[in-house]
Amino acid sequence: MKLSNSYIGLPEEFFDSVYPTPVKSPSLIAFNDDLAATLKITLSDEEKIDFFSGNKVPSDSTPIALNYSGHQFGNFVHQLGDGRAVLLGEIRDKKNTVDVQLKGSGPTMYSRQGDGRSALGPVLREYLLSEAMYHLDIPTTRALAAISTGEYVARDEFEPGGILTRVAQSHLRVGTFEYFASRQQYEELKILADFAIQRHYPDIREFDNHYLELLKRVAQNQSLLVSKWMSVGFIHGVMNTDNFTISGETLDYGPCAFLDEYHPGKVFSSIDLQGRYAFGNQPSIAAWNLASLAGCLIAFIDKDADKANEMATEVLDNFSIETNQRILNLMCKKIGLDGESKSNQDILKSLLKIMMDNESDYTITFRNLSNQLVGESKKFLDEFKKDNHIEGWLNRWKESVKKENGDMKQLSLELNKINPLYIPRNHQIQKAIDLAYENDFTKFLEMIEVFKNPFNEDQRYAEYENSPLEDQKILKTFCGT
């Protein structure tokens, strides 16, 4: 795999050297050949099992667990760190560097009396969700391999164990910065900031104020990320600062979910009792997390504290304004309209209000709206059975669409390239996990293929178009730790 490890050049408090804990009888469930080819990884089947189970470590690997803190549901936790993950190293080419990490590979010094393992269910869930997000063109960590360990882990009950191999631009988080800032270790904090710049944004060196520009770049990437989440109905579920990346990737697929019926207050996570990370709150929570990063960098932005605060505040204010506009642009694009127009924004908001009142399925509604341009779509209208306001909305929408767009048939095709047909729905994922626990991985492997082409209709996969029946709905998701 040609691994290196730039983290080991950092001071010793940044990480702990640790080897994965071997497992009894590992087997390979899935291997991401497309990603492997991109990374120029060539391994035998035996090596895949050995390396991605942690039973053997590649000869050029220097395995470590990373150290960080974090705000969890708004409360600062002084010490977190990789409690069940080991970074094998980095793969580099001329354009890019990515981390290769085992998740569920045994205890580290940061495990806090945990077993350092993962149940198989969360491994399969993250594999499906992260790959689905990638093919939806949403920045994300990716899954390289899923392993069954042949062992059991104790959760609410005994469950089969698994290990996920995760690939990321890096595993630096806001929580990594908070670790050193909270201890007033400013020398280490500056080293971290410089490392982050070199790893992710090396062109920042051309700017006079490196650290202000770092805050701006992280804000920009997170703005792009969160706006895309909102456009597809994705709820992260645990937007703690230790899950908020410097790279702008979606990290950690624990209690996440995609919306079925639309509601901005929707929460799936079993541990989010106050709805802090509800669907509609995600832009403001992203701003909150960025404010935490700003607080870590403030001493480096300017020696004058008032001036530094003023500059950081401007970045945060701009983030909120720009993210709101990005969301409006993407959402209006989903209905074939220009998001800069106030009138079009009102049309969008009216649709969302009607969808909320009717408990309309988010994905099905937007996907089938395109059919209204070339005829009547029963599947679209079936999402509005509680009232008839949708007919008036359709008339207003069609008038606006005709003014902005000439060819309705062409626009219909374009909308189907924007609004996905297939998303990873909770009830389908759970079904795949249940079957996997019976040693049947056919549905899991099929879902991987389905999500490779989320916009293209395939009659073989018709069942994946549907929202869950009432008795199929899954209202709570879990972290898996």
C-alpha positions as CSV (number, residue, x, y, z in Angstrom):
1,M,0.0,0.0,0.0
2,K,3.1,2.2,0.2
3,L,2.2,3.7,3.5
4,S,3.9,6.7,5.2
5,N,2.9,8.6,8.4
6,S,3.4,12.4,8.7
7,Y,1.7,12.4,12.1
8,I,4.6,10.7,13.8
9,G,6.7,13.9,13.1
10,L,4.4,15.8,15.5
11,P,5.1,16.0,19.2
12,E,4.3,12.9,21.2
13,E,1.2,14.3,22.9
14,F,-0.6,14.3,19.5
15,F,-0.9,10.6,19.3
16,D,-0.1,7.2,20.9
17,S,1.7,4.4,19.2
18,V,-0.5,1.3,19.3
19,Y,-1.0,-1.9,17.3
20,P,-4.4,-3.3,16.3
21,T,-5.5,-6.2,18.5
22,P,-5.7,-9.5,16.4
23,V,-9.0,-11.3,16.0
24,K,-9.8,-15.0,15.9
25,S,-11.2,-15.8,12.5
26,P,-11.6,-12.8,10.2
27,S,-13.3,-12.9,6.9
28,L,-13.7,-10.3,4.1
29,I,-17.3,-9.1,3.6
30,A,-16.6,-6.3,1.1
31,F,-13.7,-4.7,-0.5
32,N,-13.9,-1.4,-2.5
33,D,-12.1,-2.2,-5.7
34,D,-12.9,1.2,-7.3
35,L,-11.3,3.1,-4.3
36,A,-8.4,0.6,-4.2
37,A,-7.7,1.3,-7.8
38,T,-7.7,5.0,-7.3
39,L,-5.3,4.6,-4.4
40,K,-3.2,2.1,-6.4
41,I,-3.6,-0.6,-3.7
42,T,-2.9,-4.1,-5.0
43,L,-3.3,-6.8,-2.4
44,S,-4.0,-10.5,-2.4
45,D,-7.2,-11.8,-0.8
46,E,-5.1,-13.1,2.1
47,E,-3.4,-9.7,2.6
48,K,-6.7,-7.9,2.6
49,I,-8.0,-10.1,5.4
50,D,-4.7,-9.9,7.4
51,F,-4.2,-6.1,7.0
52,F,-7.8,-4.9,7.4
53,S,-8.5,-7.2,10.3
54,G,-5.5,-5.9,12.2
55,N,-4.0,-9.4,12.4
56,K,-1.0,-8.2,10.5
57,V,0.4,-4.7,10.0
58,P,1.9,-3.7,6.7
59,S,5.7,-3.5,6.9
60,D,5.7,0.2,6.1
61,S,3.0,1.1,8.6
62,T,3.5,3.0,11.8
63,P,0.1,2.5,13.6
64,I,-1.1,5.2,15.9
65,A,-4.2,6.5,17.7
66,L,-4.9,10.2,17.5
67,N,-5.5,12.4,20.5
68,Y,-8.3,15.0,20.7
69,S,-11.0,16.6,22.9
70,G,-14.4,17.8,21.8
71,H,-17.7,19.4,22.6
72,Q,-20.3,16.7,22.8
73,F,-23.9,18.0,22.7
74,G,-22.5,21.4,23.7
75,N,-20.5,20.0,26.7
76,F,-16.7,20.0,26.6
77,V,-15.1,16.7,27.2
78,H,-11.4,17.2,28.1
79,Q,-10.1,13.9,26.8
80,L,-11.5,11.8,23.9
81,G,-9.1,10.4,21.2
82,D,-9.3,7.4,19.0
83,G,-10.8,4.9,21.5
84,R,-11.4,2.2,18.9
85,A,-9.5,3.2,15.8
86,V,-5.9,2.8,14.6
87,L,-4.4,4.9,11.8
88,L,-2.3,2.5,9.7
89,G,-0.7,5.4,7.8
90,E,-1.1,7.6,4.7
91,I,-1.1,7.0,1.0
92,R,0.4,9.8,-1.0
93,D,0.6,10.7,-4.6
94,K,1.6,14.0,-6.3
95,K,-1.9,15.5,-5.8
96,N,-3.2,14.1,-2.6
97,T,-2.7,12.4,0.7
98,V,-5.2,10.2,2.5
99,D,-5.4,8.4,5.8
100,V,-6.0,4.7,6.0
101,Q,-7.6,3.8,9.4
102,L,-9.0,0.7,11.0
103,K,-12.2,1.3,13.0
104,G,-13.1,-1.3,15.6
105,S,-9.6,-2.7,15.8
106,G,-9.2,-2.9,19.6
107,P,-8.4,-0.8,22.7
108,T,-6.1,2.2,22.8
109,M,-5.0,4.4,25.6
110,Y,-8.0,6.6,24.7
111,S,-10.6,3.8,25.1
112,R,-11.9,5.0,28.5
113,Q,-12.5,1.4,29.7
114,G,-14.2,0.5,26.4
115,D,-13.4,-2.6,24.4
116,G,-12.2,-0.7,21.4
117,R,-14.3,-2.9,19.2
118,S,-17.3,-2.4,16.9
119,A,-20.3,-4.5,16.3
120,L,-20.8,-5.6,12.7
121,G,-24.0,-3.6,12.2
122,P,-22.3,-0.1,12.5
123,V,-19.5,-1.3,10.2
124,L,-22.0,-2.3,7.5
125,R,-24.0,0.9,8.1
126,E,-21.0,3.2,7.7
127,Y,-19.8,1.3,4.6
128,L,-23.2,1.8,2.9
129,L,-23.8,5.4,4.1
130,S,-20.3,6.7,3.2
131,E,-20.3,5.2,-0.2
132,A,-23.8,6.4,-0.9
133,M,-22.7,9.9,0.1
134,Y,-19.7,9.7,-2.2
135,H,-21.8,8.8,-5.2
136,L,-24.2,11.6,-4.3
137,D,-21.2,13.9,-4.8
138,I,-21.1,14.9,-1.1
139,P,-17.6,15.2,0.6
140,T,-17.1,12.2,2.8
141,T,-14.8,9.7,4.3
142,R,-14.9,6.4,2.3
143,A,-15.0,2.7,3.1
144,L,-12.2,0.5,1.7
145,A,-13.1,-2.8,3.4
146,A,-15.5,-4.4,5.8
147,I,-14.4,-7.3,7.9
148,S,-16.2,-9.8,10.1
149,T,-14.0,-10.6,13.0
150,G,-15.4,-14.0,13.9
151,E,-15.8,-12.8,17.5
152,Y,-18.7,-11.3,19.5
153,V,-18.9,-7.9,21.3
154,A,-21.1,-7.1,24.2
155,R,-23.5,-4.2,23.7
156,D,-27.2,-4.4,24.7
157,E,-26.7,-8.0,23.8
158,F,-23.9,-10.0,22.2
159,E,-23.4,-9.1,18.6
160,P,-21.0,-10.3,15.9
161,G,-18.0,-8.0,15.6
162,G,-16.7,-6.1,12.6
163,I,-13.9,-3.8,11.5
164,L,-14.2,-1.0,8.9
165,T,-11.2,0.4,7.0
166,R,-11.9,4.1,6.5
167,V,-10.1,6.4,4.1
168,A,-10.1,10.2,4.8
169,Q,-8.3,13.3,3.6
170,S,-7.2,13.4,7.3
171,H,-8.7,12.8,10.7
172,L,-8.0,16.3,12.0
173,R,-11.0,17.7,13.7
174,V,-12.0,20.9,15.6
175,G,-11.7,18.7,18.7
176,T,-8.0,18.2,17.9
177,F,-7.5,22.0,18.1
178,E,-9.6,22.2,21.3
179,Y,-7.4,19.6,23.0
180,F,-4.4,21.9,23.0
181,A,-6.3,25.2,23.3
182,S,-8.1,24.0,26.4
183,R,-4.7,23.2,28.0
184,Q,-3.2,26.5,26.9
185,Q,-0.5,24.6,25.0
186,Y,-0.1,27.3,22.4
187,E,3.2,26.0,20.9
188,E,1.6,22.6,20.2
189,L,-1.6,24.4,18.9
190,K,0.5,26.4,16.4
191,I,2.3,23.3,15.3
192,L,-1.1,21.7,14.7
193,A,-2.4,24.7,12.7
194,D,0.7,24.7,10.6
195,F,0.4,21.0,10.0
196,A,-3.3,21.4,9.0
197,I,-2.4,24.2,6.5
198,Q,0.4,22.1,5.0
199,R,-1.8,19.0,4.7
200,H,-5.0,20.6,3.4
201,Y,-4.5,24.2,2.3
202,P,-0.8,24.7,1.4
203,D,-1.6,27.7,-0.9
204,I,-2.5,29.6,2.3
205,R,1.2,30.2,2.7
206,E,0.8,32.9,0.0
207,F,-1.5,34.9,2.3
208,D,-0.3,37.4,5.0
209,N,-2.6,36.0,7.7
210,H,-2.3,32.2,7.5
211,Y,-4.5,31.4,10.5
212,L,-7.4,33.7,9.5
213,E,-7.3,32.1,6.1
214,L,-7.3,28.7,7.6
215,L,-10.5,29.6,9.4
216,K,-12.0,30.9,6.2
217,R,-11.1,27.8,4.2
218,V,-12.6,25.4,6.9
219,A,-15.7,27.6,7.0
220,Q,-16.0,27.5,3.2
221,N,-15.7,23.7,3.0
222,Q,-18.1,23.2,5.8
223,S,-20.6,25.5,4.2
224,L,-20.4,23.5,1.0
225,L,-20.8,20.3,3.0
226,V,-23.7,21.3,5.2
227,S,-25.7,22.8,2.2
228,K,-25.3,19.5,0.4
229,W,-26.5,17.6,3.4
230,M,-29.6,19.7,3.5
231,S,-30.3,19.3,-0.2
232,V,-30.5,15.5,0.1
233,G,-32.2,15.3,3.5
234,F,-29.2,14.0,5.4
235,I,-29.1,14.3,9.2
236,H,-25.7,13.7,10.7
237,G,-27.1,13.2,14.1
238,V,-23.9,13.8,16.2
239,M,-22.3,17.1,15.0
240,N,-20.0,17.3,18.0
241,T,-16.7,19.2,17.4
242,D,-14.8,15.9,17.5
243,N,-16.8,14.9,14.4
244,F,-16.3,18.2,12.6
245,T,-13.4,17.9,10.2
246,I,-10.8,20.5,9.1
247,S,-11.0,19.0,5.5
248,G,-14.8,19.5,5.2
249,E,-15.6,15.8,4.9
250,T,-18.6,14.0,6.4
251,L,-17.1,12.0,9.3
252,D,-18.7,9.4,11.6
253,Y,-21.9,7.7,10.4
254,G,-23.1,6.6,13.8
255,P,-26.7,7.8,14.5
256,C,-27.1,9.5,11.0
257,A,-30.2,9.0,8.8
258,F,-31.8,10.3,5.6
259,L,-35.2,11.9,6.0
260,D,-38.3,9.9,5.0
261,E,-41.1,12.4,5.6
262,Y,-40.0,16.0,5.7
263,H,-39.8,17.9,8.9
264,P,-37.0,20.4,9.9
265,G,-37.2,19.3,13.5
266,K,-36.6,15.6,12.6
267,V,-34.2,13.8,15.0
268,F,-33.2,10.1,14.7
269,S,-30.3,9.9,17.1
270,S,-31.2,8.0,20.3
271,I,-28.9,10.2,22.4
272,D,-30.0,13.6,21.0
273,L,-32.7,14.1,23.6
274,Q,-33.0,17.8,23.2
275,G,-33.0,17.9,19.4
276,R,-29.7,19.9,19.3
277,Y,-28.7,18.2,16.0
278,A,-32.1,18.1,14.3
279,F,-32.2,18.4,10.5
280,G,-33.0,22.1,10.4
281,N,-30.4,23.0,13.1
282,Q,-27.4,21.7,11.2
283,P,-26.4,25.1,9.6
284,S,-26.4,26.9,13.0
285,I,-24.6,24.0,14.7
286,A,-21.9,24.2,12.0
287,A,-21.5,27.9,12.8
288,W,-21.3,27.0,16.5
289,N,-18.5,24.5,15.8
290,L,-16.7,27.0,13.7
291,A,-16.9,29.5,16.5
292,S,-15.1,26.8,18.7
293,L,-12.3,26.6,16.0
294,A,-12.1,30.4,15.9
295,G,-11.6,30.4,19.6
296,C,-8.7,28.1,19.2
297,L,-7.0,30.2,16.5
298,I,-7.8,33.6,17.9
299,A,-4.4,34.2,19.5
300,F,-2.7,33.6,16.1
301,I,-5.0,35.7,14.0
302,D,-3.8,38.9,15.5
303,K,-1.9,40.0,18.6
304,D,-4.6,42.6,19.2
305,A,-7.4,40.6,20.8
306,D,-10.2,43.0,19.8
307,K,-9.0,43.0,16.2
308,A,-8.7,39.3,16.1
309,N,-12.2,38.9,17.5
310,E,-13.5,41.3,14.9
311,M,-11.9,39.4,12.0
312,A,-13.0,36.0,13.2
313,T,-16.6,37.3,13.8
314,E,-16.7,38.5,10.2
315,V,-15.8,35.0,9.0
316,L,-18.5,33.5,11.1
317,D,-21.1,36.0,10.0
318,N,-20.2,35.4,6.4
319,F,-20.4,31.7,6.9
320,S,-24.1,31.9,8.1
321,I,-25.1,34.3,5.3
322,E,-23.3,32.2,2.6
323,T,-24.5,28.9,3.9
324,N,-28.1,30.0,3.9
325,Q,-27.8,31.3,0.3
326,R,-26.1,28.0,-0.8
327,I,-28.9,26.0,0.7
328,L,-31.5,28.2,-1.1
329,N,-29.6,27.9,-4.3
330,L,-29.4,24.1,-4.1
331,M,-33.0,23.7,-3.0
332,C,-34.3,25.9,-5.7
333,K,-32.2,24.1,-8.2
334,K,-34.0,20.9,-7.2
335,I,-37.2,22.5,-8.5
336,G,-35.7,24.0,-11.6
337,L,-35.5,27.6,-10.4
338,D,-32.9,30.2,-9.7
339,G,-32.2,30.5,-6.0
340,E,-31.2,34.2,-6.1
341,S,-34.8,35.2,-6.8
342,K,-36.9,36.1,-3.8
343,S,-40.0,35.0,-5.6
344,N,-38.4,31.6,-6.3
345,Q,-37.4,31.3,-2.7
346,D,-40.9,31.9,-1.6
347,I,-42.1,29.2,-4.0
348,L,-39.6,26.8,-2.5
349,K,-40.6,27.6,1.1
350,S,-44.3,27.2,0.2
351,L,-43.5,23.7,-1.1
352,L,-41.6,22.8,2.0
353,K,-44.5,24.0,4.2
354,I,-47.0,21.9,2.3
355,M,-44.6,18.9,2.5
356,M,-44.3,19.3,6.2
357,D,-48.1,19.5,6.7
358,N,-48.6,16.4,4.6
359,E,-45.6,14.4,6.0
360,S,-44.5,14.0,2.4
361,D,-41.4,11.9,1.6
362,Y,-38.5,14.2,1.0
363,T,-36.8,12.2,-1.7
364,I,-39.9,10.9,-3.5
365,T,-41.4,14.3,-3.7
366,F,-38.5,16.0,-5.3
367,R,-37.7,13.1,-7.6
368,N,-41.2,12.9,-9.0
369,L,-41.7,16.6,-9.4
370,S,-39.9,16.5,-12.7
371,N,-42.7,14.3,-14.1
372,Q,-45.2,17.1,-13.6
373,L,-43.4,19.0,-16.4
374,V,-44.2,16.2,-19.0
375,G,-47.5,15.0,-17.7
376,E,-49.3,14.1,-14.5
377,S,-47.3,12.2,-11.8
378,K,-49.5,10.2,-9.5
379,K,-46.5,9.2,-7.4
380,F,-45.9,12.9,-6.8
381,L,-49.5,13.8,-5.9
382,D,-49.8,10.7,-3.6
383,E,-47.4,12.5,-1.3
384,F,-50.1,15.2,-0.6
385,K,-53.2,13.3,0.6
386,K,-54.0,15.5,3.6
387,D,-54.9,18.7,1.7
388,N,-55.2,20.1,-1.8
389,H,-52.9,23.1,-1.5
390,I,-50.4,21.3,-3.8
391,E,-52.6,22.0,-6.9
392,G,-52.3,25.8,-6.4
393,W,-48.6,25.5,-5.7
394,L,-48.1,23.5,-8.9
395,N,-49.8,26.1,-11.0
396,R,-47.6,28.9,-9.5
397,W,-44.4,26.8,-9.9
398,K,-45.1,25.9,-13.5
399,E,-45.6,29.5,-14.4
400,S,-42.2,30.4,-12.9
401,V,-40.5,27.4,-14.5
402,K,-41.8,28.4,-18.0
403,K,-40.5,31.9,-17.6
404,E,-37.0,30.7,-16.7
405,N,-36.7,27.6,-18.8
406,G,-37.8,27.0,-22.4
407,D,-37.6,23.2,-22.9
408,M,-39.7,21.4,-20.3
409,K,-38.7,18.0,-21.4
410,Q,-35.0,18.9,-21.1
411,L,-35.6,20.4,-17.7
412,S,-37.3,17.3,-16.6
413,L,-34.2,15.2,-17.5
414,E,-32.0,17.7,-15.8
415,L,-34.0,17.5,-12.6
416,N,-33.6,13.8,-12.5
417,K,-29.8,14.3,-12.5
418,I,-30.2,16.5,-9.4
419,N,-32.8,14.7,-7.3
420,P,-31.7,11.1,-6.4
421,L,-34.0,8.2,-6.8
422,Y,-32.1,5.9,-4.4
423,I,-31.0,6.9,-0.9
424,P,-29.9,4.7,2.0
425,R,-33.1,4.4,4.0
426,N,-33.1,3.3,7.6
427,H,-35.4,0.3,7.1
428,Q,-33.5,-1.0,4.1
429,I,-30.1,-0.7,6.0
430,Q,-31.6,-2.4,9.0
431,K,-32.9,-5.3,6.8
432,A,-29.4,-5.7,5.3
433,I,-27.9,-5.8,8.8
434,D,-30.4,-8.3,10.1
435,L,-29.6,-10.6,7.2
436,A,-25.9,-10.1,7.7
437,Y,-26.3,-11.3,11.3
438,E,-27.7,-14.5,9.8
439,N,-24.5,-14.7,7.7
440,D,-26.4,-13.5,4.5
441,F,-24.6,-10.5,2.9
442,T,-26.5,-10.6,-0.4
443,K,-28.7,-7.5,0.4
444,F,-25.7,-5.6,1.8
445,L,-23.7,-6.2,-1.4
446,E,-26.7,-5.4,-3.6
447,M,-27.2,-2.1,-1.8
448,I,-23.6,-1.1,-2.5
449,E,-24.3,-1.5,-6.2
450,V,-27.6,0.4,-6.0
451,F,-26.0,3.4,-4.5
452,K,-23.3,3.6,-7.2
453,N,-26.0,5.1,-9.5
454,P,-28.4,7.0,-7.3
455,F,-29.9,9.1,-10.1
456,N,-30.5,6.3,-12.7
457,E,-33.6,4.2,-12.6
458,D,-33.1,0.4,-12.7
459,Q,-36.1,-1.8,-12.5
460,R,-34.0,-4.5,-10.7
461,Y,-33.9,-2.1,-7.7
462,A,-37.5,-0.9,-7.6
463,E,-37.9,-1.7,-3.9
464,Y,-35.3,0.9,-3.0
465,E,-37.4,3.7,-4.4
466,N,-40.1,3.3,-1.8
467,S,-40.5,5.0,1.6
468,P,-41.1,2.6,4.5
469,L,-44.5,1.4,5.4
470,E,-45.7,2.5,8.9
471,D,-44.5,-0.8,10.5
472,Q,-41.2,-0.5,8.8
473,K,-40.2,2.9,10.0
474,I,-37.1,3.2,12.2
475,L,-37.3,6.3,14.4
476,K,-34.1,5.8,16.4
477,T,-30.6,5.3,15.4
478,F,-27.6,4.5,17.6
479,C,-23.9,5.3,17.7
480,G,-22.6,1.8,17.8
481,T,-20.0,2.3,20.5
